[in-house]
Amino acid sequence: MTERGWDVVSCDVPEDRADELCGALAAGALGASVEPAGPGRVRVAIYPDPASGGAIGAFVEQVRAVLRVSGIDPEAASVTRGRVADGRWVERFHASLRPRPLGTRFEVRAPGDGAAASGRRVLWLVPGRAFGTGEHPTTCLAAAALERWVRPGAAWLDLGCGTGVLALVARALGAVPVRAVDVDPEAVAVAREVLAANPGTGPVELGTGSLAAAADRRWDGIVANIETSFFTAPGAATALARALVPGGCLVVSGFLAADADEVAAALAAAGLATVERVRDGEWGASVARSGVR
């Protein structure tokens, strides 16, 4: 943000692919909003994060690259850049946030958006400057994995929690205690608001930091929706393995499916055996266990 407002990059995409593309296009950004753009089309506006320090031109090229990978011609999508002069992108994002499924049991909605009609449990999201609004494929993959692997009474850690939505999923599935940590203080502030908006889910411990902020115990499960470089960094997989109880479960996502072998190799070197792999388009997630051969 500058004194004149926020940068915004917009493109026209097919309406039936809006949720998928919003997640991919807004990865690493502040968020995205959607407006009708004619029959069968919507206009997606993506707000790059000024804290990343990247040039707006580079972000435009990133958007164009994502569209190409998704099989959409950037020229046909009319990719443009602009400014939001009033600085109220959060309110616009909030107004455009549509109910969306998360896993098979949950649905993400903005506060005051009514009850779920599908029988799913509603998780109320307060939009803010943090990743994890439930629309990105990696968040969905991680949530679905939690549904398969969380057991009532198990202790779970949401590492790199963003908005805290995955911690809410784990808690709603019966995990206790659940702790959510993130190295970004702004993400923690957003997660605090999201947790406060979901009091019926149960208490979630919240802290700033990484694994060191959760080193007071070993966890039955850890979910980490981050990126490939985090898992392959020297010592990272070993630290994750040490944070788990014997037989503990590690749900990892945030990486491209093409990087799954690299992530699995890093985890295996630390004694974590990958027992499940899933993907959604170009994105992947895996489940690894400690003490499993």
C-alpha positions as CSV (number, residue, x, y, z in Angstrom):
1,M,0.0,0.0,0.0
2,T,1.1,3.6,-0.7
3,E,-0.6,6.9,0.1
4,R,-2.5,6.5,-3.1
5,G,-3.9,3.0,-2.4
6,W,-3.4,-0.6,-3.2
7,D,-2.1,-2.3,-6.3
8,V,-4.5,-4.7,-8.0
9,V,-4.1,-7.1,-10.9
10,S,-7.3,-8.2,-12.7
11,C,-8.3,-10.9,-15.3
12,D,-11.4,-12.4,-16.8
13,V,-11.8,-16.2,-16.4
14,P,-14.6,-18.7,-16.9
15,E,-17.1,-18.6,-14.0
16,D,-17.0,-22.4,-13.5
17,R,-13.2,-22.2,-12.7
18,A,-13.4,-19.1,-10.5
19,D,-12.8,-20.9,-7.2
20,E,-9.9,-22.9,-8.5
21,L,-8.2,-20.0,-10.2
22,C,-8.8,-17.6,-7.2
23,G,-6.8,-19.9,-5.0
24,A,-3.9,-20.3,-7.5
25,L,-3.8,-16.7,-8.5
26,A,-3.9,-15.4,-4.9
27,A,-1.2,-17.6,-3.5
28,G,1.1,-15.3,-1.6
29,A,-1.1,-12.3,-2.2
30,L,-3.4,-10.5,0.3
31,G,-6.5,-12.0,-1.3
32,A,-8.8,-11.8,-4.3
33,S,-12.3,-10.6,-5.1
34,V,-14.7,-11.8,-7.8
35,E,-17.3,-9.8,-9.8
36,P,-19.6,-10.8,-12.7
37,A,-18.1,-10.0,-16.1
38,G,-20.7,-11.2,-18.6
39,P,-22.3,-14.6,-19.4
40,G,-20.2,-17.4,-18.0
41,R,-17.3,-15.1,-17.1
42,V,-16.1,-13.4,-13.9
43,R,-13.5,-10.7,-13.2
44,V,-11.0,-11.7,-10.6
45,A,-9.1,-9.0,-8.8
46,I,-5.9,-10.0,-7.0
47,Y,-4.2,-7.8,-4.4
48,P,-0.4,-8.4,-4.2
49,D,1.1,-8.1,-0.8
50,P,3.3,-5.0,-0.6
51,A,5.2,-6.5,2.3
52,S,6.7,-9.0,-0.1
53,G,8.7,-6.2,-1.7
54,G,8.2,-7.5,-5.2
55,A,7.6,-5.3,-8.2
56,I,4.1,-5.1,-9.5
57,G,5.4,-5.9,-13.0
58,A,6.8,-9.2,-11.7
59,F,3.4,-10.0,-10.0
60,V,1.6,-9.4,-13.3
61,E,3.9,-11.9,-15.0
62,Q,3.3,-14.3,-12.2
63,V,-0.5,-14.0,-12.8
64,R,0.0,-14.5,-16.5
65,A,2.2,-17.6,-15.8
66,V,-0.5,-19.2,-13.6
67,L,-3.1,-18.6,-16.3
68,R,-0.9,-20.3,-18.9
69,V,-0.3,-23.3,-16.6
70,S,-4.1,-23.5,-16.1
71,G,-4.7,-23.6,-19.9
72,I,-6.0,-20.0,-20.2
73,D,-4.5,-17.5,-22.7
74,P,-3.5,-14.4,-20.7
75,E,-4.3,-12.2,-23.7
76,A,-7.9,-13.6,-23.8
77,A,-8.1,-13.1,-20.0
78,S,-7.4,-9.3,-20.4
79,V,-4.8,-9.2,-17.6
80,T,-4.6,-5.6,-16.4
81,R,-3.0,-3.8,-13.4
82,G,-4.5,-0.9,-11.5
83,R,-5.0,0.8,-8.1
84,V,-7.6,0.7,-5.4
85,A,-7.5,4.3,-4.3
86,D,-9.6,4.0,-1.1
87,G,-7.4,1.3,0.5
88,R,-10.4,-0.7,1.4
89,W,-9.5,-4.0,-0.3
90,V,-10.4,-6.0,2.9
91,E,-14.0,-4.8,2.8
92,R,-14.2,-5.6,-0.9
93,F,-12.8,-9.0,-0.4
94,H,-15.2,-9.6,2.5
95,A,-18.1,-8.6,0.4
96,S,-17.1,-10.9,-2.4
97,L,-16.2,-14.0,-0.3
98,R,-18.6,-16.7,-1.4
99,P,-19.4,-19.9,0.7
100,R,-17.0,-22.6,-0.4
101,P,-16.6,-26.3,0.7
102,L,-13.5,-27.3,2.7
103,G,-12.9,-31.0,2.7
104,T,-16.0,-33.1,2.9
105,R,-17.4,-31.9,6.2
106,F,-16.8,-28.1,6.3
107,E,-17.8,-24.9,4.6
108,V,-16.1,-21.5,4.8
109,R,-18.3,-18.5,5.0
110,A,-17.9,-14.8,5.9
111,P,-19.5,-13.7,9.2
112,G,-23.2,-13.0,8.9
113,D,-23.5,-15.0,5.6
114,G,-26.1,-17.4,7.0
115,A,-26.1,-21.1,7.8
116,A,-24.8,-23.8,5.5
117,A,-27.5,-25.4,3.4
118,S,-25.5,-28.5,2.7
119,G,-25.3,-29.9,6.2
120,R,-21.6,-29.0,6.4
121,R,-20.2,-27.4,9.5
122,V,-19.6,-23.7,9.0
123,L,-16.2,-22.1,9.7
124,W,-16.5,-18.4,9.8
125,L,-13.6,-16.5,8.1
126,V,-12.6,-13.0,8.9
127,P,-10.7,-11.8,5.8
128,G,-7.3,-10.2,6.5
129,R,-3.7,-10.2,5.6
130,A,-3.0,-13.9,5.9
131,F,-3.0,-16.9,3.7
132,G,-5.6,-19.6,4.1
133,T,-9.1,-18.6,3.2
134,G,-10.0,-22.1,2.2
135,E,-10.1,-21.5,-1.6
136,H,-6.6,-22.6,-2.4
137,P,-6.2,-26.2,-3.4
138,T,-3.4,-26.8,-0.9
139,T,-5.7,-25.7,2.0
140,C,-8.5,-28.0,0.7
141,L,-6.1,-30.9,0.4
142,A,-4.8,-30.4,3.9
143,A,-8.3,-30.1,5.4
144,A,-9.4,-33.3,3.6
145,A,-6.3,-35.1,5.0
146,L,-7.1,-33.9,8.5
147,E,-10.5,-35.4,8.2
148,R,-8.9,-38.8,7.4
149,W,-6.1,-38.7,10.1
150,V,-7.2,-36.6,13.1
151,R,-8.4,-38.8,16.0
152,P,-10.4,-37.4,18.9
153,G,-8.2,-36.5,21.9
154,A,-5.0,-36.3,19.8
155,A,-2.8,-33.3,20.1
156,W,-2.3,-31.4,16.9
157,L,-0.1,-28.4,15.8
158,D,-1.0,-26.1,12.9
159,L,2.5,-24.9,11.8
160,G,2.5,-21.8,9.6
161,C,-1.2,-21.3,10.4
162,G,-2.1,-18.3,8.3
163,T,-5.7,-17.6,9.2
164,G,-5.9,-20.6,11.5
165,V,-8.6,-22.4,9.4
166,L,-6.8,-25.7,9.5
167,A,-6.4,-25.5,13.3
168,L,-10.2,-25.0,13.4
169,V,-10.7,-28.1,11.3
170,A,-8.5,-30.2,13.6
171,R,-10.3,-28.9,16.7
172,A,-13.7,-29.5,15.2
173,L,-12.6,-33.1,14.4
174,G,-12.0,-33.6,18.1
175,A,-8.2,-32.9,18.4
176,V,-7.2,-31.5,21.8
177,P,-5.1,-29.6,22.5
178,V,-4.7,-27.8,19.2
179,R,-2.0,-25.1,18.8
180,A,-1.6,-22.7,15.8
181,V,1.7,-20.8,15.3
182,D,3.0,-18.6,12.5
183,V,6.2,-16.5,12.1
184,D,4.2,-13.6,10.8
185,P,2.7,-11.5,13.6
186,E,0.0,-10.2,11.2
187,A,-1.1,-13.7,10.4
188,V,-1.3,-14.4,14.1
189,A,-3.5,-11.3,14.5
190,V,-5.8,-12.4,11.8
191,A,-5.9,-16.0,13.2
192,R,-6.9,-14.5,16.6
193,E,-9.9,-12.8,15.0
194,V,-10.9,-16.0,13.1
195,L,-10.7,-18.1,16.2
196,A,-12.8,-15.5,18.1
197,A,-15.4,-15.8,15.3
198,N,-15.6,-19.5,15.9
199,P,-16.1,-20.0,19.6
200,G,-18.2,-23.1,19.2
201,T,-15.3,-25.0,17.7
202,G,-13.4,-25.1,21.0
203,P,-10.3,-23.4,22.2
204,V,-7.1,-23.2,20.1
205,E,-3.8,-22.1,21.5
206,L,-2.2,-19.4,19.4
207,G,1.4,-18.2,19.3
208,T,4.0,-16.4,17.2
209,G,6.9,-18.4,15.9
210,S,7.7,-21.7,14.3
211,L,8.4,-25.1,15.8
212,A,10.3,-23.5,18.7
213,A,7.0,-22.0,19.8
214,A,5.6,-25.5,20.2
215,A,8.6,-27.3,21.7
216,D,7.1,-27.8,25.1
217,R,5.5,-31.0,24.0
218,R,5.6,-33.7,21.3
219,W,2.6,-33.8,19.0
220,D,0.4,-36.6,17.8
221,G,0.0,-34.7,14.5
222,I,1.3,-31.7,12.7
223,V,-0.2,-30.0,9.7
224,A,2.1,-27.7,7.7
225,N,0.7,-25.9,4.6
226,I,3.8,-24.0,3.7
227,E,6.0,-24.5,0.6
228,T,8.6,-26.9,-0.8
229,S,11.6,-25.0,0.4
230,F,10.5,-25.2,4.0
231,F,10.4,-29.0,4.1
232,T,13.7,-29.4,2.1
233,A,15.7,-26.8,4.1
234,P,18.6,-28.4,6.0
235,G,17.4,-29.7,9.4
236,A,13.7,-28.9,8.8
237,A,12.5,-32.5,8.3
238,T,14.5,-33.7,11.3
239,A,13.0,-30.9,13.5
240,L,9.5,-32.0,12.4
241,A,10.3,-35.6,13.1
242,R,11.5,-34.8,16.6
243,A,8.3,-32.8,17.3
244,L,6.1,-35.8,16.7
245,V,5.4,-38.7,19.1
246,P,6.4,-42.2,17.8
247,G,3.9,-43.1,15.1
248,G,2.8,-39.4,14.8
249,C,1.2,-38.0,11.7
250,L,2.6,-35.2,9.5
251,V,0.3,-33.6,6.9
252,V,2.3,-31.4,4.5
253,S,1.0,-29.3,1.7
254,G,1.7,-26.0,0.0
255,F,3.8,-27.4,-2.7
256,L,3.4,-28.3,-6.4
257,A,2.6,-31.9,-7.1
258,A,5.8,-32.0,-9.2
259,D,7.8,-31.4,-6.0
260,A,6.2,-34.3,-4.0
261,D,9.2,-36.7,-4.6
262,E,11.6,-34.1,-3.4
263,V,9.5,-33.4,-0.2
264,A,9.1,-37.2,0.4
265,A,12.9,-37.7,0.1
266,A,13.6,-35.0,2.6
267,L,11.1,-36.4,5.0
268,A,12.4,-40.0,4.6
269,A,15.9,-38.9,5.4
270,A,14.6,-37.8,8.8
271,G,12.7,-41.1,9.4
272,L,9.3,-39.9,8.2
273,A,7.7,-42.4,5.8
274,T,5.2,-41.0,3.3
275,V,2.1,-43.1,3.4
276,E,-0.3,-41.0,1.4
277,R,-0.1,-38.6,-1.6
278,V,-2.9,-36.6,-3.1
279,R,-3.1,-33.8,-5.6
280,D,-5.5,-31.3,-7.0
281,G,-4.4,-30.1,-10.4
282,E,-0.8,-28.9,-10.1
283,W,-0.9,-28.8,-6.3
284,G,0.0,-31.6,-3.9
285,A,-0.2,-32.8,-0.3
286,S,1.3,-35.8,1.5
287,V,0.9,-37.6,4.8
288,A,4.0,-39.0,6.5
289,R,4.3,-41.1,9.7
290,S,7.2,-41.3,12.2
291,G,8.4,-44.7,13.1
292,V,6.8,-46.4,10.0
293,R,8.9,-48.4,7.6
